[in-house]
């Protein structure tokens, strides 16, 4: 059952559920992944690498909190985050990359180069996790990003384009493992 259907079924009696999706039932799913974290562990040693991972985790979670998202999963050096607002997700991704850039300015030996991928769509909750094509697509998009890059699906871009708040690079059509059709993605410029 989709989160949107659950929200519809629950009704106005439990308004806390309403904030988990946008008004039309969509969520924006984002994944993060540190580029080269295993090599970093080998270079720094496990103890120092763990310290760097804890800093990374704090930066990601603090940014998620500031932008109204929910961390719904983490594993190793990455996070799965959901946002009821696609614009909140884009703001979070920009804020995160800017925070990481500031952090990295003083950490030449162990810079955190995080790739971020986002997609907006319907997802389904099963047990303690989230499933569906939108989740798979967001994960696949993240896999195509480079460290320090934010890749945004065409759906997320179209959902927020009317706001005119973000600049994008030229579109790229990417073949995604297991997907029948290529997905158009845009690199979000976070430098300003």
Phi, psi and omega in degrees: 000134181285157177300322179300318179293321178297315179299318180297317181293321182292322178075193186285350181295332180236076186297342179300328179288333183297330182282355182278344177228164173289170181304331180263013174087004181274150170236151171257125182255134178231143172239146172239155178203133178277124178289128175071028184292326179292317177297323178298319179297319179296320182288314186277334190092153187299320183295311179293321178300319178299319176301317179296319179296322179294322175296314178304312181300317179296315180300314181296310183295321178298318178295319178301314179300318181296333186248015171074025178265179177230126171284117182252356177186150173211145179206125179060248184249025182218163180229152166246126185230143175240151178223136174288336181248121177297322178294324175298321178294317179294317177300318178299313183298318178296312180301317180299312181296324178292320176298317179295321178297318177296317178299314184294335180302330180254012185227058183301328182283335184216063179290145176263107178255102187255132174263143181230135174231141182226146173211145178250130179181185177275138176232166183237141179260130177226122184055241182257008185235178179241141183227169173125167182301322181298322179292314180299316181298316178299319179294317180295320178299316179301321180297337178270348181282157173259162177303132182086005183248146173245118174254130185241132177292160178298327179295315179296319180296313180296324181297331186243355187303323183298341180283335177063028185263350186232147176254142183233154170281181179296147180292150174231137174263118184249135172279128182251133179307126177083352181265141183290326184236152175295155178248132176277129179231160180229140174274124181273126179280116183251005188288337184273000000 
